[in-house]
Amino acid sequence: MYETPFTKSGKARGEIEEQCKRRTILTSMYHQVLLLFFHIFCGICKIQLKNKKFYYFIF
């Protein structure tokens, strides 16, 4: 994410009162896929941990 200054009138430079900030968020498909796999991996780890606790509780 980064912010770039701009003016509503379209001028390259302006007074402080005229300036606004535009926030830009960059995303990529690669990042989204990694995030998805991370959530799936965390879910699998939680299930494995619960299975181990259940196994030791029974035996």
N, C-alpha and C positions, 0 to 999 in steps of 0.2 A: 504494500500500500504506500502510496506517496501522494503528496499534496502539491498542486500547482496553482500559483496565483493567476487571476484574470480579472478583467473589468467587464461590467455588463455592456458598456458601450463598444467593446471590441478593441479598444486601444491597447497597445503593447504596454504602456506605462500609465499610471494614473495616481491620483492622490490616495492617501491611506483610507479615507472614507469611502472611496469608490471601489477599492479592491475586495475581491472575494476569493475563497479558496475552493478548489475542486479536488475532491478525493477520488483517487483512482485505485481500484483493487485489481491486481493481476492474478489470474488463476490459469491453471493448465490442466489438461485432461490427465496428465501423468500424476500430478499432485492429488487429484480426486480419486484416482484408482488406488494410490498408495494409502490414502486415508480410509478408503473402503476396506482394503485388506487388513489394515491395522485394527479396525473395529471388529472384523470377523475373527482375527487372531485373538483379540482380547476376550471375545465371547467364548471361543473354544477353550482358552486357558481357564476361564471361570468355571465352565462345565467340567473340565478335567479335575479341578480342585474340589468341586462339590462331590464328584464321583469318588475321589480318594477319601474324603471325610466320611462319606456314606459307607464305603467299603470297610474302613477301620471301625466305624460304629457297629456294624453288623458282626464282624469277625473280631 
